Amino acid sequence: MPARAPVEKERIETEMRTASGIIDAHGKMIAGVVLITAGYSADGKYSHYLLVQSPITFGDISLTAGNYVIGWQRGENDLVVKFYEAVTGKEQGTVTAHRLATGSRVESFRIWPPSNNSILQIGRFAIPYILGEQSTK
């Protein structure tokens, strides 16, 4: 993970202690980290940086290898999460993250391994994911 993530025309600092990732069966990494956006134009739009080396699908959003940023807005009982290409800022789609069961550990950002729980966790909320070649966007 980069110490400064390339996001649109800026290089935004990352909070390395929040980094989380997995390695798929082909040795490819999918990892993310919280962005420190205060003072950058991305403040309020993006919150996390995502490095994808292998196809992954979140809801109906299929991502190919590349760098992405994630932003979210809190709903009443969920998060509305948007994915963007990091370099261009082009929106890739929106997914709803649902609240985890009471008693679940709160994580600023975590990608759980598929053998445990195929979810990307932001705070108390989770988005299921699927690894694999079927991801083509």
N, C-alpha and C positions, 0 to 999 in steps of 0.2 A: 504494500500500500504506500502511496506517495505521502510524504510529509506535507506537500502542498499539491492539492488536486487541481488539474487543469479543468476549469469550468468556464465555458464560454470564453471571454477575453481576460479572465482572471486566473490566478493560482491561489486557491483558498486553502488555508491551513486545515489540517485534519487532527482529530483527537485520537491519537494512536491507541490509547488504552481502551477505546471502544471498538477497535477493529475485531471483526469476526469473519470466518469464512469456512468453506468446505473444499475438498478436492474430490472430483468425480472419479469414476472407475478408469478413466483414461488419463489421469494425472493432471487434469485441467482444474484451475481454481475459480471459484466464485466467492468474492469477498467484498466486504463493505466497511465503512467507517463513518462516524459522525463528522460533519463539516463544522468548522468554527466560522460562521458567516457574519458575525457582527462586524460592521464597517465595510462590508462588501455589497455590491449591488444585488447579489443573490439572497441577501438576508430576507427571510420570510418566504422565499420561493423554493429554495432547496434546503434540505437538512442533512442528507446523507449522500455519500459517494459510493458507487457500486462498480466493481471491476468484474467483468464476465469473460471467461476464457472458453466456456462451453455453453451451448444453448440451454436456456432455462425459460420456463413459462410461469408467470404469476397471473392467475385468473385467466383472462383471455389475451394477455400481453405476452407475446413471444419475443425474447431478446436473443440476438446472436452475439458472438464475441465482440466486446467493445467496452467502453466506459460510459457509465450512466450516472445521473443524479436523481435523487428521490426527494419529493416534497410532499407534505401532507397537511390536511386541515381536519380539525377535530369535529366530528358530528356528535349527535346526542349519545349514541351508544357504539360508535365506530370511528374509524379514521378513513378519510378519503385520500388515497395515496396516488400520486402522479409520478410517472417515470419519464425522464427526458434524456436525450443524448447529451453527454457532458460537454462536448466541444461546441455543438451548435445550439443547444437549448431546445431542440425540436422535441415536442411532446410525443411520447410513444404510446401513451394510454393511461387509463385510470382504473384502479382496483379498490375495492373496499376491504379494509382490514377489520376483523371482528375481535371483540374483547375475549381474552383468554379466561379460562375458568378461575373463579375466586381461589386465591392461595397460590397462584402461579407467580413465579419470580419475575419481577420487573427488570427489563433489560433495555438500555438505551438503544442498542442495536445488536441483533444476533441472528445468524443464519444457522439453523439447527441441521445436523446431518440427517439425511433421509432415513437412516436406520433408526433414529430416535423419533423424529417428528419433522416432516418436510414442511417447515414454515420459516418465513422471515419474520422476526419479531421486532416491533418498535414499541417500546414501553410495555403497556399491558395488552397490546393488540398484535394480531398475527395475520399473515397472508400465506396461504398454502402455495407451494411451488412444485413443479415437475421438472426433473432434469431430462435431457435427452435430445435426440436428433429430430424429433417432431417439431421442435421450436425452429421456425424459419423466418421470422421477421427481421 
